[in-house]
Amino acid sequence: MASRPVTRDDRPASNPGDGRRGRRVRRWLIVLGVLVLVLVGADFGAAAFAEHTISQKARAQLGLSDDPSVTIHGFPFTVQALSGDYSHITVSADGVPVGSELRDLRVSAELEDVTAPLSDLTSGNTKAVKIGKLTGAVTIKAADLARVSPLNKIQNLKIEQSTQAYVKYGDTDQGKQPDPTPTNADGEPADGTSAGLRISGDVQVAGQKVEIFCFALIQLKEKSISIVPYRLQFGNDQSTTIVPEAVQKALLPNFRASINTARLPMSVTPTAVRVDSGSVTLKGEARDVNFADLSTNHGG
């Protein structure tokens, strides 16, 4: 059977309704996309407003000249705001002053399981904000430690890490042993309640300025942090000389100091200490506290 060419009249006729339906679907998709973008933008805008409110309150409580950094984690923010329950908020600030000695603290806080009614946030009332778990860290720089008595008698004070074994035993086989690694309840590595510390600076000996190294332990005990000196060396990073015992007895008290941690920001009792080059960081946790506990105006 011979076939014949397909003519225009033989092709199926197009349905005008199909084109209209396709255009309507595309329009709805565009509208839906725009709506999603508006909602996401509104969500981020509401989160930014809440972060700004918390930041201003933290600035006032910490006595800062600039707003601290605040991040509300989790998306969407609106769902958290309407319920008044936030899973995680981060607050951090530099240049936090405490008294006349500590003028440049760095403070960071991880706030978990936060209850903050929307009406209180929008009105700027953070007194009712409750924190289920507060994990805080306060970093004290060498320049601030140099203002703490009697360390203020040491010129050009610097601090570095040292092992606790080397602090106690120096250049001996025992002193060269690594420190045991502390662990937390889950068996993970963690900072301990004491750490090795090397303090260097210039002191006056027999009327002459001498560079000296002090090897000490920094220890947490209840509401204070103590620097306990063990031994001294004269010299510099290239060469050192053991300090005579009589001179050590005279100079070691100049390196013994303590800081009342109750004066520090946040109602957190420090449970761990870490020494870095140029700073000491205290860490701790607290549960069921108020946002007002971030203040530096507590303790004595």
Protein Blocks (a to p, Z undefined) as FASTA:
>chain_A
ZZddddfklpccddfklmmmmmmmmmmmmmmmmmmmmmmmmmmmmmmmmmmmmmmmmmmm
nopabdcddddedidfklmmmnopafbdcdddehiaehjklmcbccddddehiacdfklm
mnopaklpccfbacddddddfklmmmpcfklmpghiacddddfklmmnmpafklmpccdd
dddfkopacddfbdcddddddddeehiacddddddddddehjaccdddfbdceddfkbcc
dddfklmmmmmmmmgccddfklpgcjaddfbdcddehiacdddddehiafklmpckgcZZ
